[in-house]
């Protein structure tokens, strides 16, 4: 392959030799394994947690072109490949599974892609290019895929990242298309994060190590992420996280049984009117750290299960906590960084749990149980900030819209007056709503208060007043 000195895009493969990947691909062996394009749902070893009601299992896909990343030739000791083909990937870097020969065109939205398993790590990355896309994508064991530096990656089909594989999109990972799909990233093989999730363990805040957080050690898949699939679903399997905001524009984003999705510490979950999040048995969605800001803005719906897939175990929406105790913090560079009255979540949409018959499972709204603090632009972590922050108890403040439909929900970790509404009579419409042991009262009259300040588009425009009954322990 010709290597030019000035290139629009560079693809790099690292860690030669790559044992387990022959100089000429063993296409038959690669395609025989369960992959995003060939999931093999009846393989119980590969899919131990399937129940049969998952929407993605019922999806039918037309046959498509399958391209496999070709490992570097043995004479490419530096592992470097370059191309100037329209500033995008050189087709010669991919092997067409149907012919065993180099592809004649780069991947597109109707192409399935496999980065094969390897016994040693290798990396495939692009720079100064936008426009890579595909249908089904498999990132194999020890493969590291970083497509489209500075750009987005639209995925129109299933996405599977092996436990020791890695996907990172420098801008936005877009879950799009007209099919029900899965997004599987296997839990780390050491089992530590999976145990934290299954047991609901708390990651406490330690002023001596404010950034200590096991959830940050897991590789994020992108900077931003969004879901835009009107009438269709994407279901998370395992553990997936992104560095910053996650938005559900349309369709239903499902966090599958005993799975977790987290967005970044300074980010927000945004669910627009045409979007929904469904959390299955033991599932959780939230953020990977705590900050004084609104963590979730809900206009559509968040549900525990769905009408045809009810839950038998609680599912959790997790949010952070702020200065509800009205503590005095050292001066900060960023205005109002630690002021009283900031909302953990703006829940103007619907919160509904769908418990299975005979089950007391609920959609739980509470603290995400990660106390770690990292700080971002404009924060000044000096002058005893961490020491003062350590005095805060993890109690949350929620803005709940008066038109929100709430049913089969348990609120946890509320302080007194922790639910704020524009109309104190709105809770009369709620059905089967309870308050957990972590709340500072079991009396709804002490947990719910009416906001009487100025409003704009259904949201408060004035800060809450720090009355003593709302700040006492």
C-alpha positions as CSV (number, residue, x, y, z in Angstrom):
1,X,0.0,0.0,0.0
2,X,1.4,3.5,-0.9
3,X,2.1,5.7,2.1
4,X,2.0,9.5,1.5
5,X,3.6,12.1,3.7
6,X,0.7,14.4,3.7
7,X,-2.6,12.7,4.5
8,X,-6.1,13.7,5.3
9,X,-6.6,10.6,7.5
10,X,-4.4,8.1,9.2
11,X,-5.4,4.7,10.4
12,X,-3.1,3.3,13.0
13,X,-2.8,-0.3,14.2
14,X,-0.7,-1.0,17.3
15,X,0.9,-3.9,19.1
16,X,2.4,-6.1,16.4
17,X,2.5,-8.9,16.0
18,X,-1.2,-9.5,16.7
19,X,-1.5,-13.2,17.6
20,X,-4.8,-14.7,16.9
21,X,-5.1,-12.6,13.7
22,X,-3.4,-14.4,10.8
23,X,-1.8,-12.5,8.0
24,X,-4.7,-13.7,5.9
25,X,-7.9,-13.5,7.8
26,X,-9.7,-16.7,8.9
27,X,-13.0,-15.4,7.7
28,X,-14.9,-18.5,8.6
29,X,-13.7,-18.5,12.2
30,X,-14.4,-14.8,12.6
31,X,-17.9,-15.0,11.3
32,X,-18.8,-18.1,13.2
33,X,-18.6,-16.3,16.5
34,X,-21.6,-14.4,17.9
35,X,-21.4,-10.8,16.7
36,X,-23.6,-7.8,16.3
37,X,-24.6,-8.9,12.8
38,X,-24.9,-12.6,13.8
39,X,-26.0,-12.5,17.5
40,X,-26.9,-16.1,17.8
41,X,-29.5,-15.5,20.5
42,X,-30.1,-19.2,21.0
43,X,-26.5,-19.5,22.2
44,X,-27.1,-19.5,26.0
45,X,-23.4,-19.2,26.8
46,X,-23.1,-16.0,24.8
47,X,-26.5,-14.7,25.9
48,X,-27.2,-16.0,29.4
49,X,-29.6,-13.2,30.4
50,X,-32.2,-13.3,27.6
51,X,-35.8,-13.9,28.6
52,X,-37.4,-13.9,25.1
53,X,-39.5,-10.7,25.4
54,X,-36.7,-8.4,24.1
55,X,-37.7,-6.4,21.1
56,X,-34.4,-6.7,19.3
57,X,-34.7,-10.5,19.2
58,X,-37.8,-10.2,17.0
59,X,-36.2,-7.9,14.4
60,X,-35.5,-9.1,10.9
61,X,-32.6,-7.8,9.0
62,X,-31.9,-8.1,5.2
63,X,-28.6,-9.5,4.2
64,X,-25.9,-6.8,3.9
65,X,-22.2,-6.5,3.0
66,X,-19.9,-7.5,5.8
67,X,-16.5,-6.0,6.1
68,X,-13.7,-7.2,8.5
69,X,-10.8,-5.0,9.5
70,X,-7.7,-6.4,8.0
71,X,-4.7,-6.6,10.3
72,X,-1.4,-5.0,9.2
73,X,0.8,-7.1,7.0
74,X,3.9,-8.5,8.7
75,X,6.1,-6.2,6.6
76,X,4.4,-3.2,8.1
77,X,6.4,-3.3,11.3
78,X,5.5,0.2,12.3
79,X,1.8,-0.6,12.0
80,X,1.1,2.6,10.2
81,X,-1.3,3.0,7.3
82,X,-2.2,6.1,5.4
83,X,-4.7,7.0,2.8
84,X,-5.9,10.1,0.9
85,X,-9.0,8.4,-0.5
86,X,-11.6,11.2,-0.3
87,X,-10.2,11.9,3.2
88,X,-11.8,8.7,4.5
89,X,-10.9,5.1,5.0
90,X,-9.0,3.3,2.3
91,X,-11.2,0.3,1.2
92,X,-8.1,-1.8,1.2
93,X,-8.1,-1.7,4.9
94,X,-11.2,-3.9,5.0
95,X,-11.8,-7.4,3.8
96,X,-15.1,-8.3,2.1
97,X,-16.3,-11.4,3.9
98,X,-18.1,-12.6,0.8
99,X,-15.0,-12.6,-1.4
100,X,-12.1,-12.7,1.0
101,X,-10.6,-9.8,-1.0
102,X,-10.0,-6.1,-0.1
103,X,-13.3,-4.1,-0.2
104,X,-14.0,-1.9,-3.2
105,X,-15.8,0.8,-1.0
106,X,-15.6,2.0,2.5
107,X,-18.4,1.1,5.1
108,X,-21.7,2.8,4.9
109,X,-25.1,2.7,6.7
110,X,-25.9,-0.6,5.0
111,X,-22.6,-2.3,5.8
112,X,-21.9,-4.5,8.8
113,X,-18.4,-4.1,10.4
114,X,-16.3,-6.4,12.5
115,X,-13.0,-5.6,14.3
116,X,-11.9,-9.1,15.0
117,X,-10.8,-10.5,18.4
118,X,-7.1,-10.5,19.1
119,X,-4.9,-12.0,21.7
120,X,-3.0,-8.7,21.9
121,X,-4.3,-5.1,21.7
122,X,-4.5,-3.2,18.5
123,X,-6.0,0.2,17.6
124,X,-7.9,1.5,14.6
125,X,-8.3,5.3,14.6
126,X,-9.0,8.1,12.1
127,X,-8.1,11.7,12.2
128,X,-9.4,14.8,10.5
129,X,-12.3,13.0,9.0
130,X,-16.1,12.9,9.4
131,X,-18.5,10.5,7.8
132,X,-17.8,7.0,9.0
133,X,-21.0,5.1,9.6
134,X,-22.2,1.5,9.5
135,X,-25.2,-0.8,10.3
136,X,-24.1,-3.5,12.7
137,X,-20.7,-2.9,14.5
138,X,-18.7,-5.4,16.5
139,X,-15.6,-4.3,18.4
140,X,-13.8,-7.5,19.3
141,X,-11.6,-8.6,22.2
142,X,-8.6,-6.3,22.6
143,X,-9.7,-4.1,19.7
144,X,-9.7,-0.3,20.2
145,X,-11.9,1.6,17.7
146,X,-11.8,5.4,17.5
147,X,-13.7,6.4,14.4
148,X,-14.0,9.9,13.0
149,X,-11.8,12.2,15.1
150,X,-14.0,15.2,15.9
151,X,-17.0,13.8,14.2
152,X,-20.0,11.6,14.9
153,X,-20.7,7.9,14.5
154,X,-24.3,7.0,13.4
155,X,-25.0,3.3,14.1
156,X,-28.1,2.0,12.3
157,X,-28.0,-1.5,13.7
158,X,-26.7,-3.5,16.7
159,X,-23.6,-2.6,18.5
160,X,-21.5,-5.0,20.5
161,X,-18.3,-4.2,22.4
162,X,-16.5,-7.1,24.0
163,X,-15.3,-6.8,27.6
164,X,-11.7,-6.0,26.6
165,X,-12.6,-4.1,23.5
166,X,-13.1,-0.4,23.3
167,X,-15.2,2.0,21.3
168,X,-14.7,5.8,21.6
169,X,-16.4,8.4,19.5
170,X,-14.8,11.8,19.9
171,X,-18.1,13.7,19.3
172,X,-21.5,12.1,19.3
173,X,-22.5,8.4,19.1
174,X,-25.9,8.4,17.4
175,X,-28.3,5.5,17.8
176,X,-30.6,5.9,14.8
177,X,-32.5,3.9,12.2
178,X,-35.8,2.2,11.8
179,X,-35.2,-1.1,13.7
180,X,-35.2,-2.4,17.3
181,X,-31.6,-2.9,18.2
182,X,-29.3,-3.8,21.1
183,X,-26.2,-2.0,22.3
184,X,-24.1,-4.4,24.3
185,X,-20.9,-3.6,26.1
186,X,-19.9,-6.5,28.3
187,X,-19.2,-5.8,32.0
188,X,-15.5,-5.8,32.9
189,X,-14.3,-9.4,33.4
190,X,-13.1,-8.9,37.0
191,X,-16.7,-8.6,38.2
192,X,-16.1,-5.6,40.6
193,X,-18.4,-3.1,38.9
194,X,-21.1,-5.7,38.3
195,X,-21.0,-6.5,42.0
196,X,-21.3,-2.8,42.9
197,X,-24.3,-2.5,40.6
198,X,-26.1,-5.7,41.7
199,X,-25.7,-4.8,45.4
200,X,-26.6,-1.1,45.0
201,X,-23.3,-0.3,46.8
202,X,-22.6,3.4,47.7
203,X,-19.4,5.1,46.5
204,X,-18.9,7.5,49.4
205,X,-17.3,10.9,49.3
206,X,-13.8,11.1,50.8
207,X,-12.4,14.6,51.2
208,X,-8.9,13.1,51.1
209,X,-9.6,11.5,47.7
210,X,-12.5,13.5,46.2
211,X,-12.0,12.0,42.8
212,X,-11.9,8.3,43.8
213,X,-14.5,6.6,41.8
214,X,-14.5,3.1,40.3
215,X,-17.1,4.0,37.7
216,X,-14.7,6.4,36.0
217,X,-12.2,3.6,35.3
218,X,-14.6,2.0,32.8
219,X,-14.0,3.2,29.3
220,X,-16.7,5.6,28.0
221,X,-18.0,4.9,24.5
222,X,-18.3,8.6,23.4
223,X,-18.3,12.2,24.4
224,X,-22.0,12.9,23.7
225,X,-24.7,10.3,22.9
226,X,-28.2,10.6,21.5
227,X,-31.1,8.3,20.6
228,X,-33.3,9.3,17.7
229,X,-35.5,6.4,16.5
230,X,-39.2,7.3,16.3
231,X,-41.3,4.3,17.3
232,X,-38.3,2.1,17.8
233,X,-35.9,1.0,20.6
234,X,-32.3,0.5,21.5
235,X,-31.7,-1.8,24.5
236,X,-28.5,-1.5,26.6
237,X,-27.0,-4.8,27.7
238,X,-24.2,-4.7,30.3
239,X,-22.6,-1.3,31.2
240,X,-22.4,1.7,28.9
241,X,-21.3,5.3,29.7
242,X,-20.6,8.5,27.9
243,X,-18.5,11.5,29.1
244,X,-21.1,14.2,28.7
245,X,-24.8,14.7,27.8
246,X,-27.2,12.0,26.7
247,X,-30.4,13.0,24.9
248,X,-33.4,10.9,23.9
249,X,-35.0,12.8,21.0
250,X,-37.4,10.1,19.9
251,X,-38.2,6.4,20.5
252,X,-37.5,4.4,23.6
253,X,-34.0,3.9,25.1
254,X,-34.2,0.7,27.2
255,X,-31.7,-0.2,29.9
256,X,-31.9,-4.0,30.0
257,X,-32.2,-6.3,32.9
258,X,-29.3,-5.8,35.5
259,X,-27.7,-3.3,33.2
260,X,-26.5,0.3,33.7
261,X,-26.1,3.5,31.6
262,X,-24.3,6.5,33.0
263,X,-23.6,9.9,31.5
264,X,-20.8,12.3,32.6
265,X,-20.3,14.0,35.9
266,X,-21.1,17.5,34.6
267,X,-23.8,16.3,32.1
268,X,-27.5,15.9,32.0
269,X,-30.0,13.3,30.9
270,X,-32.5,14.9,28.6
271,X,-35.7,13.1,27.5
272,X,-37.7,15.2,25.0
273,X,-41.4,14.9,24.5
274,X,-41.2,12.2,21.8
275,X,-38.6,10.2,23.8
276,X,-38.8,7.7,26.6
277,X,-36.5,5.7,28.8
278,X,-37.6,2.2,30.0
279,X,-35.7,0.6,32.9
280,X,-36.0,-3.2,33.2
281,X,-35.4,-5.4,36.3
282,X,-32.4,-4.2,38.3
283,X,-31.5,-1.6,35.7
284,X,-30.2,1.9,36.5
285,X,-29.6,5.1,34.7
286,X,-27.9,8.2,36.0
287,X,-24.6,10.0,36.2
288,X,-21.1,8.8,37.2
289,X,-20.5,11.5,39.8
290,X,-22.1,14.3,41.9
291,X,-22.3,18.0,41.0
292,X,-24.5,20.9,42.1
293,X,-26.8,21.1,39.0
294,X,-29.8,19.6,37.4
295,X,-29.0,16.0,36.4
296,X,-32.2,15.1,34.5
297,X,-34.7,17.0,32.5
298,X,-37.7,15.0,31.6
299,X,-40.4,16.0,29.1
300,X,-41.3,12.6,27.8
301,X,-41.5,9.5,30.0
302,X,-39.3,7.3,32.3
303,X,-40.8,4.0,33.1
304,X,-40.0,0.9,35.1
305,X,-40.6,-1.8,32.5
306,X,-43.2,-1.5,29.8
307,X,-46.8,-2.6,29.7
308,X,-45.8,-5.8,27.8
309,X,-42.5,-6.2,29.7
310,X,-43.4,-5.6,33.4
311,X,-40.7,-5.6,36.1
312,X,-40.3,-8.0,39.0
313,X,-37.4,-6.1,40.6
314,X,-37.0,-2.3,41.2
315,X,-35.5,-0.1,38.5
316,X,-33.7,3.1,39.4
317,X,-33.4,6.6,38.1
318,X,-30.4,8.1,40.0
319,X,-29.7,11.8,40.4
320,X,-27.2,13.8,42.5
321,X,-27.6,16.1,45.5
322,X,-26.8,19.8,46.0
323,X,-26.6,22.2,48.9
324,X,-30.0,21.5,50.4
325,X,-28.7,22.1,53.9
326,X,-27.8,25.7,53.1
327,X,-24.2,25.3,54.1
328,X,-21.8,28.2,53.7
329,X,-19.0,27.2,51.2
330,X,-15.8,29.1,50.5
331,X,-16.0,31.6,47.7
332,X,-16.0,30.0,44.3
333,X,-15.1,31.3,40.8
334,X,-18.4,30.1,39.4
335,X,-21.4,32.1,40.6
336,X,-24.0,30.2,42.7
337,X,-22.0,27.1,42.6
338,X,-23.1,26.0,46.0
339,X,-26.3,28.1,46.6
340,X,-29.4,26.6,48.2
341,X,-32.4,25.6,46.1
342,X,-30.9,23.9,43.1
343,X,-32.9,21.0,41.6
344,X,-31.5,17.6,41.2
345,X,-34.0,16.9,38.4
346,X,-36.7,18.6,36.5
347,X,-39.4,16.0,36.1
348,X,-42.1,17.6,34.0
349,X,-42.9,14.4,32.1
350,X,-44.3,11.0,33.3
351,X,-42.9,8.6,35.8
352,X,-44.6,5.2,35.6
353,X,-43.8,1.8,37.0
354,X,-45.2,-1.4,35.4
355,X,-44.9,-4.1,38.0
356,X,-45.6,-7.7,37.1
357,X,-48.8,-9.2,38.6
358,X,-48.2,-10.0,42.3
359,X,-44.9,-8.0,42.4
360,X,-44.2,-4.9,44.5
361,X,-41.4,-3.8,42.1
362,X,-41.3,0.0,41.6
363,X,-39.7,2.7,39.5
364,X,-37.4,4.2,42.1
365,X,-36.2,7.8,42.0
366,X,-33.4,8.7,44.3
367,X,-29.7,9.4,44.8
368,X,-27.4,7.7,42.3
369,X,-25.2,6.6,45.2
370,X,-21.9,8.0,43.8
371,X,-20.6,10.7,46.0
372,X,-17.3,11.4,44.1
373,X,-16.7,15.0,43.1
374,X,-14.5,16.1,40.2
375,X,-15.2,19.7,39.4
376,X,-15.1,21.3,36.0
377,X,-14.5,24.7,34.3
378,X,-15.2,27.6,36.6
379,X,-14.9,25.6,39.8
380,X,-12.4,26.5,42.6
381,X,-11.8,23.6,44.9
382,X,-9.7,25.6,47.4
383,X,-10.3,27.0,50.9
384,X,-11.9,24.0,52.5
385,X,-14.5,23.2,49.8
386,X,-14.1,19.5,50.1
387,X,-14.2,19.6,53.9
388,X,-17.5,21.5,53.8
389,X,-18.9,19.3,51.0
390,X,-18.3,16.2,53.2
391,X,-20.8,17.6,55.7
392,X,-23.6,17.4,53.1
393,X,-25.9,14.4,53.4
394,X,-27.0,12.8,50.1
395,X,-30.6,14.1,49.9
396,X,-32.2,15.3,46.7
397,X,-34.5,18.1,45.5
398,X,-37.0,17.5,42.7
399,X,-39.0,19.8,40.6
400,X,-42.2,17.9,39.5
401,X,-44.6,19.4,36.9
402,X,-48.2,19.7,37.9
403,X,-49.3,17.7,34.8
404,X,-46.9,14.8,35.4
405,X,-48.4,11.4,35.5
406,X,-46.8,9.4,38.4
407,X,-47.8,5.8,39.2
408,X,-46.1,2.9,41.0
409,X,-43.1,5.1,42.0
410,X,-41.0,5.1,45.2
411,X,-39.2,8.3,45.9
412,X,-36.0,7.9,48.0
413,X,-33.5,10.2,49.7
414,X,-35.7,13.3,49.9
415,X,-35.1,16.0,52.4
416,X,-38.0,17.9,54.0
417,X,-39.7,19.8,51.2
418,X,-37.6,17.8,48.7
419,X,-40.4,17.6,46.1
420,X,-41.4,21.0,44.8
421,X,-44.5,21.6,42.7
422,X,-46.3,24.6,41.2
423,X,-49.6,23.2,42.6
424,X,-49.7,21.4,45.9
425,X,-52.9,19.6,44.9
426,X,-51.2,17.8,42.0
427,X,-50.1,14.7,44.1
428,X,-53.8,13.8,44.6
429,X,-53.7,12.4,41.0
430,X,-50.6,10.2,41.7
431,X,-51.2,6.5,42.1
432,X,-49.4,4.1,44.4
433,X,-46.6,6.5,45.3
434,X,-44.5,5.8,48.4
435,X,-41.5,7.2,50.1
436,X,-38.4,5.2,51.1
437,X,-36.5,4.9,54.4
438,X,-33.9,7.3,53.1
439,X,-36.3,10.2,53.1
440,X,-36.2,12.6,56.1
441,X,-39.9,12.1,56.7
442,X,-42.6,9.6,55.8
443,X,-45.3,12.3,55.9
444,X,-46.0,13.5,52.3
445,X,-47.0,16.9,53.7
446,X,-43.5,17.4,55.0
447,X,-41.8,16.1,51.8
448,X,-43.9,18.2,49.3
449,X,-44.0,21.9,49.1
450,X,-45.7,24.4,46.7
451,X,-43.6,26.9,44.7
452,X,-45.2,30.3,44.6
453,X,-42.7,32.3,42.7
454,X,-42.4,33.4,39.0
455,X,-42.7,30.7,36.3
456,X,-41.5,30.5,32.7
457,X,-42.7,27.7,30.5
458,X,-43.7,25.6,33.4
459,X,-40.4,26.0,35.3
460,X,-39.5,28.1,38.4
461,X,-37.6,31.4,37.8
462,X,-36.9,32.3,41.4
463,X,-34.7,30.5,44.0
464,X,-36.3,28.5,46.8
465,X,-36.3,30.1,50.2
466,X,-34.1,28.1,52.7
467,X,-36.6,27.8,55.5
468,X,-35.4,25.9,58.5
469,X,-37.8,23.0,58.2
470,X,-36.4,22.2,54.8
471,X,-32.8,22.2,55.9
472,X,-32.8,20.5,59.3
473,X,-31.7,16.9,59.7
